[in-house]
Amino acid sequence: MRFITALVLSLALLPPGAIAQQGPVVRAPFIIERTYWIKPGKELQFVDLFEKNGVPLLQARMKEGDVLWMRLSRPQFNAGNEQWDLRVTIAWRDAGSAMERISKAREQAGRNTQRLAMEQQIMEELVVERTDVPVQEWSAADPGP
């Protein structure tokens, strides 16, 4: 009987929203930062092809809910050969969705697959180096990861 009284008393002393807060666990997005180094003088050609072919595929994944957001960035001034040329940061819903092949998005894009393959080949030939790095992001106002 004492146990039940103690349990009822402890539940009564909890803040009103404490019990309701035990909903589904919210997972942090899985963020990948893809960095490209492009052959000198071919940076704009690569960026144009990426915006034409890569961005629509990512937008299709965004409509499916696999991609939460994406950000493209280029350095305003090129500091030399060691400087990266394009950085694409993608927040995936989870690690599993980041690892899936994008063939489904390609089908939904409704593009000419032969032309897409040719443009993908051109893009690959323009790339000197590419890295994919999982990263953590947080606001400076937040306590951190």
DRENPA-3360 file (N, C-alpha, C; in nm, 2 decimals, always signed):
BEGIN
1 = MRFITALV = +0.08/-0.12/+0.00/+0.00/+0.00/+0.00/+0.09/+0.13/+0.00 ~ +0.20/+0.12/+0.08/+0.29/+0.24/+0.08/+0.35/+0.26/-0.06 ~ +0.38/+0.15/-0.13/+0.43/+0.17/-0.26/+0.34/+0.24/-0.36 ~ +0.21/+0.21/-0.35/+0.11/+0.27/-0.44/+0.09/+0.42/-0.40 ~ +0.09/+0.45/-0.27/+0.08/+0.58/-0.23/+0.20/+0.67/-0.27 ~ +0.32/+0.61/-0.26/+0.44/+0.68/-0.30/+0.44/+0.70/-0.46 ~ +0.39/+0.60/-0.53/+0.38/+0.62/-0.68/+0.28/+0.73/-0.72 ~ +0.17/+0.73/-0.66/+0.07/+0.83/-0.69/+0.12/+0.97/-0.65;
9 = LSLALLPP = +0.18/+0.98/-0.54/+0.24/+1.11/-0.49/+0.35/+1.16/-0.59 ~ +0.44/+1.07/-0.63/+0.54/+1.11/-0.72/+0.49/+1.15/-0.86 ~ +0.38/+1.08/-0.90/+0.32/+1.12/-1.03/+0.25/+1.25/-1.02 ~ +0.19/+1.28/-0.90/+0.12/+1.41/-0.88/+0.22/+1.52/-0.87 ~ +0.34/+1.50/-0.83/+0.44/+1.61/-0.82/+0.51/+1.64/-0.95 ~ +0.50/+1.55/-1.05/+0.56/+1.57/-1.18/+0.50/+1.70/-1.25 ~ +0.57/+1.77/-1.33/+0.51/+1.88/-1.41/+0.41/+1.82/-1.50 ~ +0.30/+1.90/-1.53/+0.19/+1.85/-1.61/+0.23/+1.79/-1.75;
17 = GAIAQQGP = +0.33/+1.85/-1.81/+0.37/+1.80/-1.95/+0.47/+1.69/-1.95 ~ +0.52/+1.65/-1.83/+0.63/+1.55/-1.82/+0.59/+1.42/-1.88 ~ +0.47/+1.37/-1.85/+0.43/+1.24/-1.89/+0.40/+1.24/-2.04 ~ +0.35/+1.35/-2.09/+0.31/+1.36/-2.23/+0.44/+1.37/-2.32 ~ +0.55/+1.41/-2.27/+0.67/+1.43/-2.34/+0.74/+1.30/-2.39 ~ +0.69/+1.19/-2.35/+0.75/+1.07/-2.38/+0.70/+1.02/-2.52 ~ +0.70/+1.10/-2.62/+0.66/+1.07/-2.75/+0.78/+1.00/-2.83 ~ +0.76/+1.00/-2.96/+0.87/+0.93/-3.04/+1.00/+1.01/-3.03;
25 = VVRAPFII = +1.11/+0.93/-3.04/+1.24/+0.99/-3.03/+1.27/+1.07/-3.16 ~ +1.31/+1.19/-3.15/+1.35/+1.27/-3.26/+1.50/+1.25/-3.29 ~ +1.53/+1.21/-3.41/+1.67/+1.18/-3.44/+1.73/+1.31/-3.51 ~ +1.86/+1.33/-3.49/+1.92/+1.44/-3.55/+1.95/+1.40/-3.70 ~ +1.94/+1.49/-3.79/+1.97/+1.45/-3.93/+2.11/+1.41/-3.95 ~ +2.13/+1.33/-4.05/+2.26/+1.27/-4.09/+2.32/+1.37/-4.20 ~ +2.42/+1.45/-4.17/+2.47/+1.55/-4.25/+2.60/+1.51/-4.32 ~ +2.60/+1.52/-4.45/+2.72/+1.48/-4.53/+2.76/+1.61/-4.60;
33 = ERTYWIKP = +2.89/+1.63/-4.60/+2.95/+1.75/-4.67/+3.04/+1.69/-4.78 ~ +3.00/+1.71/-4.90/+3.07/+1.66/-5.02/+3.14/+1.78/-5.08 ~ +3.27/+1.76/-5.09/+3.36/+1.87/-5.14/+3.42/+1.83/-5.28 ~ +3.42/+1.92/-5.37/+3.48/+1.89/-5.51/+3.60/+1.98/-5.54 ~ +3.70/+1.92/-5.59/+3.81/+2.00/-5.65/+3.80/+1.97/-5.80 ~ +3.79/+2.08/-5.88/+3.77/+2.07/-6.02/+3.89/+2.11/-6.10 ~ +3.91/+2.05/-6.22/+4.02/+2.09/-6.31/+4.02/+2.24/-6.33 ~ +4.14/+2.30/-6.33/+4.14/+2.45/-6.34/+4.08/+2.49/-6.47;
41 = GKELQFVD = +4.00/+2.60/-6.46/+3.93/+2.66/-6.57/+3.80/+2.59/-6.61 ~ +3.76/+2.48/-6.54/+3.64/+2.41/-6.57/+3.54/+2.42/-6.46 ~ +3.56/+2.50/-6.36/+3.48/+2.51/-6.24/+3.33/+2.55/-6.28 ~ +3.31/+2.65/-6.36/+3.18/+2.70/-6.40/+3.10/+2.59/-6.48 ~ +3.18/+2.52/-6.57/+3.11/+2.41/-6.64/+3.06/+2.30/-6.55 ~ +3.14/+2.27/-6.45/+3.10/+2.17/-6.35/+2.98/+2.21/-6.27 ~ +2.99/+2.34/-6.22/+2.88/+2.39/-6.14/+2.75/+2.39/-6.22 ~ +2.76/+2.43/-6.35/+2.64/+2.43/-6.44/+2.58/+2.29/-6.45;
49 = LFEKNGVP = +2.67/+2.19/-6.48/+2.62/+2.06/-6.49/+2.57/+2.00/-6.36 ~ +2.63/+2.04/-6.25/+2.58/+1.99/-6.12/+2.44/+2.05/-6.09 ~ +2.42/+2.18/-6.12/+2.29/+2.24/-6.10/+2.18/+2.18/-6.20 ~ +2.23/+2.14/-6.31/+2.13/+2.08/-6.41/+2.10/+1.94/-6.38 ~ +2.20/+1.86/-6.33/+2.18/+1.72/-6.31/+2.17/+1.68/-6.16 ~ +2.26/+1.73/-6.08/+2.26/+1.68/-5.94/+2.15/+1.74/-5.85 ~ +2.13/+1.87/-5.87/+2.03/+1.94/-5.78/+1.89/+1.88/-5.80 ~ +1.84/+1.86/-5.93/+1.71/+1.80/-5.94/+1.70/+1.66/-5.88;
57 = LLQARMKE = +1.80/+1.58/-5.88/+1.80/+1.45/-5.81/+1.78/+1.47/-5.66 ~ +1.86/+1.57/-5.60/+1.84/+1.60/-5.46/+1.71/+1.66/-5.43 ~ +1.65/+1.74/-5.51/+1.52/+1.80/-5.49/+1.41/+1.69/-5.49 ~ +1.43/+1.59/-5.58/+1.34/+1.47/-5.58/+1.34/+1.40/-5.45 ~ +1.46/+1.38/-5.40/+1.48/+1.31/-5.27/+1.42/+1.40/-5.15 ~ +1.42/+1.53/-5.17/+1.37/+1.62/-5.07/+1.21/+1.60/-5.07 ~ +1.15/+1.59/-5.19/+1.01/+1.57/-5.20/+0.97/+1.44/-5.14 ~ +1.05/+1.34/-5.15/+1.03/+1.21/-5.09/+1.04/+1.21/-4.93;
65 = GDVLWMRL = +1.11/+1.32/-4.88/+1.14/+1.33/-4.74/+1.27/+1.27/-4.70 ~ +1.35/+1.22/-4.79/+1.48/+1.17/-4.75/+1.58/+1.28/-4.72 ~ +1.57/+1.39/-4.80/+1.66/+1.50/-4.78/+1.58/+1.61/-4.71 ~ +1.64/+1.66/-4.59/+1.57/+1.77/-4.52/+1.60/+1.90/-4.57 ~ +1.73/+1.92/-4.61/+1.78/+2.05/-4.67/+1.91/+2.03/-4.73 ~ +1.95/+2.12/-4.82/+2.08/+2.11/-4.88/+2.13/+2.26/-4.90 ~ +2.26/+2.26/-4.91/+2.33/+2.39/-4.92/+2.44/+2.38/-5.02 ~ +2.45/+2.47/-5.12/+2.56/+2.47/-5.21/+2.65/+2.59/-5.18;
73 = SRPQFNAG = +2.78/+2.57/-5.19/+2.87/+2.69/-5.16/+2.99/+2.68/-5.25 ~ +3.04/+2.80/-5.29/+3.17/+2.81/-5.36/+3.25/+2.92/-5.30 ~ +3.38/+2.91/-5.30/+3.46/+3.02/-5.25/+3.44/+3.14/-5.34 ~ +3.43/+3.26/-5.29/+3.41/+3.38/-5.37/+3.54/+3.41/-5.45 ~ +3.66/+3.39/-5.39/+3.78/+3.41/-5.46/+3.86/+3.28/-5.45 ~ +3.92/+3.24/-5.56/+4.00/+3.12/-5.56/+4.14/+3.15/-5.51 ~ +4.18/+3.08/-5.40/+4.31/+3.10/-5.34/+4.42/+3.02/-5.39 ~ +4.40/+2.94/-5.50/+4.51/+2.86/-5.55/+4.46/+2.72/-5.58;
81 = NEQWDLRV = +4.55/+2.63/-5.62/+4.52/+2.50/-5.66/+4.47/+2.41/-5.55 ~ +4.50/+2.44/-5.42/+4.46/+2.36/-5.31/+4.32/+2.40/-5.26 ~ +4.26/+2.50/-5.31/+4.13/+2.55/-5.28/+4.02/+2.46/-5.34 ~ +3.92/+2.42/-5.26/+3.81/+2.34/-5.31/+3.73/+2.44/-5.40 ~ +3.65/+2.38/-5.49/+3.57/+2.46/-5.59/+3.42/+2.45/-5.56 ~ +3.37/+2.35/-5.50/+3.22/+2.34/-5.48/+3.21/+2.25/-5.35 ~ +3.12/+2.30/-5.26/+3.09/+2.22/-5.14/+2.94/+2.20/-5.14 ~ +2.89/+2.08/-5.13/+2.75/+2.05/-5.12/+2.72/+1.99/-4.98;
89 = TIAWRDAG = +2.64/+2.05/-4.90/+2.61/+2.00/-4.77/+2.46/+1.96/-4.77 ~ +2.44/+1.83/-4.74/+2.31/+1.77/-4.74/+2.27/+1.71/-4.61 ~ +2.16/+1.75/-4.56/+2.10/+1.69/-4.44/+2.00/+1.58/-4.47 ~ +2.04/+1.46/-4.45/+1.95/+1.35/-4.48/+1.87/+1.32/-4.36 ~ +1.76/+1.26/-4.38/+1.67/+1.22/-4.27/+1.74/+1.13/-4.17 ~ +1.81/+1.04/-4.22/+1.89/+0.94/-4.14/+2.00/+0.88/-4.22 ~ +2.08/+0.81/-4.16/+2.20/+0.75/-4.23/+2.15/+0.65/-4.34 ~ +2.05/+0.58/-4.31/+2.00/+0.48/-4.41/+1.95/+0.55/-4.54;
97 = SAMERISK = +1.88/+0.66/-4.53/+1.84/+0.73/-4.65/+1.96/+0.79/-4.73 ~ +2.07/+0.82/-4.66/+2.19/+0.88/-4.72/+2.26/+0.77/-4.80 ~ +2.25/+0.65/-4.76/+2.32/+0.54/-4.82/+2.25/+0.48/-4.94 ~ +2.12/+0.50/-4.95/+2.04/+0.44/-5.06/+2.09/+0.50/-5.20 ~ +2.07/+0.42/-5.30/+2.11/+0.47/-5.43/+2.00/+0.57/-5.48 ~ +2.04/+0.65/-5.57/+1.95/+0.76/-5.62/+1.88/+0.72/-5.75 ~ +1.88/+0.59/-5.78/+1.81/+0.55/-5.90/+1.66/+0.58/-5.90 ~ +1.60/+0.57/-5.79/+1.46/+0.60/-5.77/+1.43/+0.75/-5.81;
105 = AREQAGRN = +1.52/+0.84/-5.76/+1.51/+0.98/-5.79/+1.54/+1.01/-5.94 ~ +1.63/+0.93/-6.00/+1.66/+0.95/-6.14/+1.54/+0.92/-6.22 ~ +1.47/+0.81/-6.19/+1.35/+0.77/-6.26/+1.24/+0.88/-6.25 ~ +1.23/+0.94/-6.13/+1.13/+1.04/-6.11/+1.16/+1.17/-6.17 ~ +1.29/+1.19/-6.20/+1.33/+1.32/-6.26/+1.28/+1.32/-6.41 ~ +1.25/+1.21/-6.47/+1.19/+1.21/-6.60/+1.29/+1.26/-6.71 ~ +1.42/+1.25/-6.69/+1.51/+1.30/-6.78/+1.55/+1.19/-6.88 ~ +1.61/+1.24/-6.99/+1.67/+1.14/-7.09/+1.79/+1.08/-7.02;
113 = TQRLAMEQ = +1.78/+0.94/-7.00/+1.88/+0.87/-6.92/+2.01/+0.87/-7.00 ~ +2.01/+0.86/-7.13/+2.13/+0.86/-7.21/+2.21/+0.99/-7.20 ~ +2.13/+1.10/-7.21/+2.19/+1.23/-7.19/+2.24/+1.26/-7.05 ~ +2.17/+1.21/-6.95/+2.21/+1.22/-6.81/+2.34/+1.15/-6.79 ~ +2.35/+1.03/-6.84/+2.47/+0.95/-6.83/+2.59/+1.01/-6.89 ~ +2.57/+1.08/-7.01/+2.68/+1.15/-7.08/+2.72/+1.27/-6.99 ~ +2.63/+1.34/-6.94/+2.66/+1.46/-6.86/+2.73/+1.42/-6.73 ~ +2.68/+1.31/-6.67/+2.75/+1.26/-6.55/+2.89/+1.22/-6.58;
121 = QIMEELVV = +2.92/+1.16/-6.69/+3.05/+1.12/-6.73/+3.14/+1.24/-6.75 ~ +3.09/+1.35/-6.81/+3.16/+1.48/-6.83/+3.20/+1.53/-6.69 ~ +3.10/+1.53/-6.60/+3.12/+1.58/-6.46/+3.23/+1.50/-6.39 ~ +3.23/+1.37/-6.41/+3.33/+1.29/-6.34/+3.47/+1.32/-6.40 ~ +3.48/+1.35/-6.53/+3.61/+1.38/-6.59/+3.66/+1.51/-6.55 ~ +3.57/+1.60/-6.50/+3.62/+1.74/-6.46/+3.67/+1.74/-6.31 ~ +3.63/+1.63/-6.24/+3.67/+1.63/-6.10/+3.81/+1.58/-6.08 ~ +3.89/+1.65/-6.01/+4.02/+1.61/-5.97/+4.02/+1.53/-5.84;
129 = ERTDVPVQ = +3.93/+1.57/-5.75/+3.92/+1.50/-5.62/+3.78/+1.53/-5.56 ~ +3.73/+1.44/-5.49/+3.60/+1.46/-5.42/+3.61/+1.38/-5.28 ~ +3.56/+1.45/-5.18/+3.55/+1.39/-5.05/+3.41/+1.40/-5.00 ~ +3.37/+1.29/-4.93/+3.24/+1.29/-4.86/+3.27/+1.27/-4.71 ~ +3.23/+1.37/-4.63/+3.26/+1.36/-4.49/+3.13/+1.38/-4.41 ~ +3.09/+1.29/-4.32/+2.98/+1.31/-4.23/+3.02/+1.42/-4.13 ~ +2.94/+1.51/-4.10/+2.97/+1.62/-4.01/+2.86/+1.64/-3.91 ~ +2.89/+1.71/-3.80/+2.79/+1.75/-3.71/+2.78/+1.91/-3.71;
137 = EWSAADPG = +2.66/+1.96/-3.71/+2.63/+2.10/-3.71/+2.55/+2.14/-3.59 ~ +2.58/+2.25/-3.54/+2.50/+2.31/-3.43/+2.51/+2.45/-3.42 ~ +2.42/+2.52/-3.36/+2.43/+2.67/-3.34/+2.52/+2.70/-3.23 ~ +2.59/+2.82/-3.24/+2.68/+2.86/-3.14/+2.60/+2.89/-3.01 ~ +2.47/+2.92/-3.02/+2.39/+2.94/-2.90/+2.35/+2.81/-2.83 ~ +2.36/+2.70/-2.90/+2.33/+2.57/-2.84/+2.45/+2.52/-2.76 ~ +2.42/+2.44/-2.66/+2.54/+2.38/-2.58/+2.63/+2.30/-2.66 ~ +2.59/+2.25/-2.78/+2.68/+2.17/-2.86/+2.64/+2.02/-2.87;
145 = P = +2.71/+1.94/-2.94/+2.67/+1.80/-2.96/+2.69/+1.72/-2.84;
% end
